[in-house]
Amino acid sequence: MVAVTIMLDVAFHGGRNATVSAADMAERLGMARRGMEPLLQALSRAGLLDSVRGPRGGYRLGRPRRDIALSEVVSVAVTNGGDTTEPESGPAGALQIDVVDPLWQEIDAAAQARLGALTLDDLIKRAAAAGLRRPTAEPISFAI
C-alpha cells in the first residue's frame, strides 16, 4: 500500500526532526508528486505527518515512529479514496454471501490485527536487517 511506503520513506529519511520533501519522496518511490499530494494531505490531517512550509519544508512524522501503528496508516488511506469494501458490482448469491464474504471478513480482521501490532519502528528495523542504511545528515561546512 502506497500510504505505508510513504510513511516508511518519511521515517527512514527524516523521522521526527528532519523534513522530507514531496519531490524527493516521489523520485525515490517512482511516483508523480501530484498523485501523492492528496494522500500526504490526508496523512497530515490525521496527525500521522506534520507538514512544514518554507524553503526547508516538507513532511516529518507527526509522532514517534514507535507510536504509529500500520493499521492507522491503512485506515487513513482507505478512508481517503481507497475503500474497496463495498464493491459496486460483483458476484452475488448464496455462495458469495454465506461463504466468500465471511472469508474475506475473516482475512480482513486478521490483517487488521497484524497491522495493529506493527509500527513504523518495526519496519525501520526490518530495513536495517535487510542492509539498508539510513542517510546521515550532511555536516555543515563554512568557508571564509
C-alpha distance (Angstrom), angle and dihedral (degrees) to the residues before:
residue distance angle dihedral
M1 . . .
V2 3.79 . .
A3 3.82 94.7 .
V4 3.81 91.7 59.3
T5 3.82 90.5 48.1
I6 3.81 91.5 49.8
M7 3.80 92.3 49.3
L8 3.80 91.1 47.4
D9 3.81 90.9 49.7
V10 3.82 90.9 52.9
A11 3.83 91.5 46.0
F12 3.80 92.4 46.9
H13 3.81 98.7 43.8
G14 3.79 101.9 30.4
G15 3.78 117.8 2.5
R16 3.80 119.3 -178.5
N17 3.80 97.7 -37.0
A18 3.80 107.4 42.3
T19 3.77 127.6 51.1
V20 3.78 126.9 -128.7
S21 3.79 118.3 -149.6
A22 3.77 119.4 -128.7
A23 3.81 88.9 -129.8
D24 3.83 92.5 56.4
M25 3.79 90.6 45.4
A26 3.79 92.3 49.9
E27 3.80 90.9 50.1
R28 3.81 93.7 49.7
L29 3.81 92.4 46.1
G30 3.80 95.2 43.1
M31 3.79 92.0 -123.1
A32 3.77 136.0 127.3
R33 3.80 110.7 -100.4
R34 3.77 90.1 -138.6
G35 3.79 91.1 58.0
M36 3.81 92.1 52.1
E37 3.80 97.2 49.5
P38 3.84 98.3 82.5
L39 3.80 90.7 51.0
L40 3.82 92.3 46.0
Q41 3.80 89.2 51.4
A42 3.81 92.0 48.8
L43 3.82 91.3 49.7
S44 3.82 88.8 49.2
R45 3.82 93.0 49.3
A46 3.81 88.6 51.2
G47 3.82 90.4 54.2
L48 3.80 93.8 -116.4
L49 3.81 91.4 113.1
D50 3.79 132.3 30.4
S51 3.78 115.8 -141.2
V52 3.80 113.7 -143.5
R53 3.80 120.5 -165.2
G54 3.78 127.8 -152.5
P55 3.80 138.7 56.3
R56 3.82 92.4 -47.7
G57 3.78 91.9 37.1
G58 3.75 130.2 128.7
Y59 3.76 134.5 106.8
R60 3.79 133.5 -44.4
L61 3.77 132.6 174.2
G62 3.78 114.3 -75.9
R63 3.80 91.7 -147.4
P64 3.80 136.3 12.9
R65 3.80 110.3 -67.9
R66 3.81 91.8 -119.5
D67 3.82 87.6 61.4
I68 3.81 96.8 53.0
A69 3.80 111.9 87.1
L70 3.78 116.8 -157.8
S71 3.81 88.7 -128.6
E72 3.83 88.3 65.9
V73 3.80 91.5 52.7
V74 3.80 92.4 48.6
S75 3.80 91.0 46.5
V76 3.81 91.5 55.2
A77 3.80 91.5 48.0
V78 3.81 93.2 48.9
T79 3.80 92.9 46.1
N80 3.80 91.1 51.2
G81 3.75 102.8 57.0
G82 3.77 107.7 -51.8
D83 3.80 100.1 88.2
T84 3.77 109.9 132.1
T85 3.79 98.0 159.5
E86 3.81 92.8 106.3
P87 3.79 108.5 49.9
E88 3.78 114.6 -157.0
S89 3.77 92.0 -142.3
G90 3.72 130.4 6.3
P91 3.75 143.9 118.4
A92 3.78 118.6 -32.4
G93 3.77 135.1 -178.6
A94 3.77 137.6 83.2
L95 3.82 96.8 -58.6
Q96 3.80 91.6 51.4
I97 3.81 94.5 44.6
D98 3.81 99.1 39.5
V99 3.81 101.9 34.1
V100 3.80 116.0 14.0
D101 3.82 99.8 39.7
P102 3.85 93.1 50.2
L103 3.82 88.8 47.2
W104 3.82 91.4 55.5
Q105 3.81 90.5 45.7
E106 3.80 89.0 53.3
I107 3.81 92.1 48.2
D108 3.81 90.7 46.8
A109 3.82 91.5 51.3
A110 3.82 91.1 50.2
A111 3.80 91.3 48.3
Q112 3.82 91.8 48.8
A113 3.80 90.8 49.9
R114 3.81 91.6 50.9
L115 3.81 93.0 45.7
G116 3.80 89.4 49.0
A117 3.80 89.6 56.5
L118 3.82 94.1 51.0
T119 3.80 125.9 75.4
L120 3.79 135.2 -172.1
D121 3.80 86.5 -101.8
D122 3.81 89.0 61.4
L123 3.81 89.8 53.3
I124 3.83 91.7 49.2
K125 3.82 88.0 53.5
R126 3.81 89.7 50.5
A127 3.80 89.7 51.0
A128 3.81 90.3 52.6
A129 3.82 90.5 47.9
A130 3.81 88.2 52.3
G131 3.81 89.2 55.4
L132 3.80 97.7 -105.9
R133 3.78 113.8 146.3
R134 3.76 122.6 -147.3
P135 3.79 114.0 -125.7
T136 3.78 116.4 -103.2
A137 3.75 122.0 -136.3
E138 3.76 113.1 -98.0
P139 3.79 111.9 -113.4
I140 3.76 115.8 -112.7
S141 3.79 111.8 -116.6
F142 3.74 124.9 -167.6
A143 3.77 124.7 -158.4
I144 3.75 121.1 -164.8
